[in-house]
Amino acid sequence: MIKNILGTDFKYEDHKLYRKLKTKWNCCNDIKANQKGYIQITINKKKYYLHRIIYKFHNEEWDITYSHSNQIDHIDIDPTNNKIENLRRVN
């Protein structure tokens, strides 16, 4: 299933998020993580953490904008484990 988030097409398959760039699908999970272990991708000149995009993909009503009451937690505390089953909303 393809979903449009912030004007960009994404698909989620085999616990990985793919982003459509022109005519090619690129795996976002393959992007190098930052020093804290989080993967960031740029959409419309703004950076977003991969786990937030994955959570939004599965929870369309959720507001992706950053705020203290709108955090996404990795249940196993591993920032590289971005499977939807490992993500939960916390405040």
Number of C-alpha atoms within 10 A of each C-alpha: 6 13 16 13 15 10 9 13 14 23 18 18 10 6 13 15 22 20 19 16 11 6 6 9 14 15 16 17 19 11 13 11 16 9 7 8 12 18 21 20 16 10 12 8 7 8 11 17 14 22 26 23 19 22 21 17 20 12 11 12 8 13 11 18 9 11 9 7 9 15 14 18 18 19 14 10 10 12 18 16 18 24 16 17 11 17 20 14 14 11 9
